[in-house]
Amino acid sequence: MRSLSLTADIEDAYNKLCIEEKRIDERLDWSVANRHQLEARLAQVSKLLPSLQVVYNDACQLQNTIASTQQLATAVSARVRKLDTAKQSVVEVQRRVADLLDLEGCAGGVATALVSEDYETAAAHIHRFLAMDETLLLHSAAANSTGKEVAASRHGLRSCEKLRHSSVPSSNAALMKRSPPKTPPVLIDFSSSSPCLTASSKDCSSFQPSYVKKCIQETGEAVLTRCRSCSSNNKRAHVMWADAATELFETVARIIEVRQPIIETYYGPGQLAVVVQELVRETDRQAGRLIAEMRAHRRLDALTTAVSESLSNNGPMYNTSSSGGPGGSGDSYSSAPALLDPRSLDTLLGELTLLNARADLFLRFMKRRVALTDVERKMNRCQVACDMAAVLGQYTILEQYYLNQSFAKALSMDTTITASSDSSSVGDAGDQNCAPVSSIVDDAFFIIKKSVRRAIASSSPDGVCAVLNHAVTLLETQLAAGFQHTLRRGFPAQGYYDIAQP
């Protein structure tokens, strides 16, 4: 207040004090007016004080209990940690002692097993040596033995390493010479011994000896020879290339199905992907040869080129400028030269769809077996998938040509027949029982249904969509043009409106 020297400041301070005094008066008036309620609340609070004291005492007891429990848990945890540390130390000591005891026996055991040609035992000794930690062995020997024992341990390690490198080729060759390569017991012996002879179980390439790829090569050669010598009288001659590809794919799938448990047992999970990638590479080579032979034998490239030229020149289309009666000579193809009969493409199109379906089934089988994103991405870009994509593209062109030619032929051969309704129908009599019916609808949808079913059999969504799109285009263009042409000519029956008349 002493700092106020101006009259305006004093007046402002006075006004603020007046406002504060008024607020205090209002609060006092409210307190006096609600005195009875405040007294009742104070009485209730005084009654609750004993209960609050009980709650406070219980909370203090709970705090003491929790504190003691925490101390006990801390003490128990510390003792458990000490016990775990001691247990780990004991286990480590036992393992080191066992390694030191087994080290001398490994070198002698490998040499003895090789002399007696017991290669499984030799592989087990080598696997035992590879499981040892050389650094820990030398450290243990240096800490607990004399210098001579340390040198002896180091010499034993070097001897086992030399025996491992010398025994790998001899044991593999001996296991392969025991019986034919395809004998399952030999496969199991070889598979169980190979991981023991390598320092890392991830080296699954040892499971891919030449006989596994040779099995696929022999199957590829056999199916190619059979297809080349197949006569036209064979009841499966029209799908012999699809059957050959199916046999090749089944051979590879059988190899995976039989050997998957062996690989996962002796090499660990996830190692099947290495085998699958190797087998797919060999399958790509054999399937590529098979598809190339099929293209040459079926003249697929030449047919596709000729059909593409026909489609680019708009091919035979329905000529709506001609005149004539229904089914007469006025309905004909356009003036384009005669090309391949679409009916001769039926067997080829069926074989192409079957071939694509079997290849798609094979690729899906391999993806399910591996179930890894990276491997699935590689499978989508493998040579089999690329070759079948090219075959599917040629199939789409041939199917489009088949639809175009069949549609044009159906339109040119359209006939109108007279259909009589049921004589028992009430209210129908005389000429009203007869109506002209065109065959174009049945023919057109029969052709479309046949092509769509064939596309669905190929197991390719892209092929199905392409055929459906082209079928819809034909319905919207050629079929609609045929209907308009028929309506412009008028119907022979009386009573119909002829839009060709003025």
Secondary structure, 3 states (H helix, E strand, C coil): CCCCCCHHHHHHHHHHHHHHHHHHHHHHHHHHHCHHHHHHHHHHHHHHHHHHHHHHHHHHHHHHHHHHHHHHHHHHHHHHHHHHHHHHHHHHHHHHHHHHHHHHHHHHHHHHHHHCCCHHHHHHHHHHHHCCCHHHHHHHHHHHCCHHHHHHHHHHHHHHHHHHHHHHHHHHHHHHHCCCCCCHHHHHHHHHHCHHHCCCCCCHHHHCCHHHHHHHHHHHHHHHHHHHCCCCCCCCHHHHHHHHHHHHHHHHHHHHHHHHHHHHHHCCCCCHHHHHHHHHHHHHHHHHHHHHHHHHHHCHHHHHHHHHHHHHCCCCCECCCCCCCCCCCCCCECCCCCCCCHHHHHHHHHHHHHHHHHHHHHHHHHHHHHCCHHHHHHHHCCHHHHHHHHHHHHHHHHHHHHHHHHHHHHHHCCCEEEEECCCCCCCCCHHHHEEEEECHHHHHHHHHHHHHHHHHHCCCHHHHHHHHHHHHHHHHHHHHHHHHHHHHHCCCCCCCCCCCCC
